[in-house]
Amino acid sequence: MPASTSSAPGRPRTNLDATVFAAALRSVHNLGYAGATMDRIAAEAGVAKTTLYRRWPSKGALITDCLVDALGPAPLDGAGTDEIVASAIHWVAAKIGEPGVGGAFAGVFVDAVSDPALREVLSTRLQDPYRLALQDVLGEPEHRVLFVIDVIVGTLLHRMGMTGKPMADADVAELVEMIRRVLR
Amino acid sequence: MPASTSSAPGRPRTNLDATVFAAALRSVHNLGYAGATMDRIAAEAGVAKTTLYRRWPSKGALITDCLVDALGPAPLDGAGTDEIVASAIHWVAAKIGEPGVGGAFAGVFVDAVSDPALREVLSTRLQDPYRLALQDVLGEPEHRVLFVIDVIVGTLLHRMGMTGKPMADADVAELVEMIRRVLR
């Protein structure tokens, strides 16, 4: 179906996505992950809740797509492992510090603990593209890259949960150095 | 007020705590963190919701006390940094793998992202006792111990969110080795 005949109210589907994603991040930022219900996101976006459920089966799936959109492609084009690790970690640390992104990121992982279908969505839609790009550019096997992703993202999200703020630059530098040593 | 005149229905307060904590972990395990509402925890424990709110101002505060109880004291009595790091990481990895504990742990951090009062409770009641014990036994300053806690707990919780399972032994061993290098 071409976008121009989409059933979305008077706008092409990509604009609907952009409106809903922005509304989702604002809702998470203002109300927390638990408070950012599908009802609140729909109201914030100015669309009907049924519009959201036609496009996403659950809040977790919507938030996953929202994160894929907010993160975009990772910058992995440094010269050698040390540069690549530094640019990737600084990039994801900055993204997690954007309003709503850290809370959305952490919240969707928690929903996934008890939701196998959401884990599948998270794994294939959010994590796999970064995992495959890292395996390729670092020349490391899957299990090593999965470990490094757990450490980087887990550490940054835990700091956000404990302090409500992104990690300070000195600690991000320590994280970079730690991951470089793992990959040497 | 002495425990014997507590308003809890017919039992001393410590038994009420134990009943509520077990009900909270069962609810998180069966329904996920979001699904384990104060209503569901009260029903699972067989107490009135008002009984819970008399004791804890929020679900986050209840879950924090539940985690303090479930984790208990950390085993930090090895000979030297390498042994202490290994025993502490194996201990917290096993705890996070217990039914409901990983989900409760991750969930309360997410609630804390948007709740400064809960961050204060989490920091003082859950994290500080471990942080102070680690500073003492490792002879490391506060900011280094906070970094190490972020890495260990964040990594283990991220793995739980992505896979629904605790981290495998080989990866826990890699985490131990990585933290030992940070502290050398």
Boltz contact constraints between the chains, C-beta under 6 A:
constraints:
  - contact:
      token1: [A, 32]
      token2: [B, 114]
      max_distance: 6.0
  - contact:
      token1: [A, 33]
      token2: [B, 110]
      max_distance: 6.0
  - contact:
      token1: [A, 103]
      token2: [B, 113]
      max_distance: 6.0
  - contact:
      token1: [A, 106]
      token2: [B, 110]
      max_distance: 6.0
  - contact:
      token1: [A, 107]
      token2: [B, 110]
      max_distance: 6.0
  - contact:
      token1: [A, 109]
      token2: [B, 161]
      max_distance: 6.0
  - contact:
      token1: [A, 110]
      token2: [B, 33]
      max_distance: 6.0
  - contact:
      token1: [A, 110]
      token2: [B, 106]
      max_distance: 6.0
  - contact:
      token1: [A, 110]
      token2: [B, 107]
      max_distance: 6.0
  - contact:
      token1: [A, 110]
      token2: [B, 110]
      max_distance: 6.0
  - contact:
      token1: [A, 112]
      token2: [B, 161]
      max_distance: 6.0
  - contact:
      token1: [A, 113]
      token2: [B, 103]
      max_distance: 6.0
  - contact:
      token1: [A, 113]
      token2: [B, 160]
      max_distance: 6.0
  - contact:
      token1: [A, 113]
      token2: [B, 161]
      max_distance: 6.0
  - contact:
      token1: [A, 114]
      token2: [B, 32]
      max_distance: 6.0
  - contact:
      token1: [A, 119]
      token2: [B, 164]
      max_distance: 6.0
  - contact:
      token1: [A, 147]
      token2: [B, 171]
      max_distance: 6.0
  - contact:
      token1: [A, 150]
      token2: [B, 155]
      max_distance: 6.0
  - contact:
      token1: [A, 150]
      token2: [B, 158]
      max_distance: 6.0
  - contact:
      token1: [A, 150]
      token2: [B, 159]
      max_distance: 6.0
  - contact:
      token1: [A, 151]
      token2: [B, 155]
      max_distance: 6.0
  - contact:
      token1: [A, 153]
      token2: [B, 158]
      max_distance: 6.0
  - contact:
      token1: [A, 154]
      token2: [B, 154]
      max_distance: 6.0
  - contact:
      token1: [A, 154]
      token2: [B, 155]
      max_distance: 6.0
  - contact:
      token1: [A, 154]
      token2: [B, 157]
      max_distance: 6.0
  - contact:
      token1: [A, 154]
      token2: [B, 158]
      max_distance: 6.0
  - contact:
      token1: [A, 155]
      token2: [B, 150]
      max_distance: 6.0
  - contact:
      token1: [A, 155]
      token2: [B, 151]
      max_distance: 6.0
  - contact:
      token1: [A, 155]
      token2: [B, 154]
      max_distance: 6.0
  - contact:
      token1: [A, 157]
      token2: [B, 154]
      max_distance: 6.0
  - contact:
      token1: [A, 158]
      token2: [B, 150]
      max_distance: 6.0
  - contact:
      token1: [A, 158]
      token2: [B, 153]
      max_distance: 6.0
  - contact:
      token1: [A, 158]
      token2: [B, 154]
      max_distance: 6.0
  - contact:
      token1: [A, 159]
      token2: [B, 150]
      max_distance: 6.0
  - contact:
      token1: [A, 160]
      token2: [B, 113]
      max_distance: 6.0
  - contact:
      token1: [A, 161]
      token2: [B, 109]
      max_distance: 6.0
  - contact:
      token1: [A, 161]
      token2: [B, 112]
      max_distance: 6.0
  - contact:
      token1: [A, 161]
      token2: [B, 113]
      max_distance: 6.0
  - contact:
      token1: [A, 164]
      token2: [B, 119]
      max_distance: 6.0
  - contact:
      token1: [A, 171]
      token2: [B, 147]
      max_distance: 6.0
  - contact:
      token1: [A, 178]
      token2: [B, 182]
      max_distance: 6.0
  - contact:
      token1: [A, 181]
      token2: [B, 181]
      max_distance: 6.0
  - contact:
      token1: [A, 182]
      token2: [B, 178]
      max_distance: 6.0
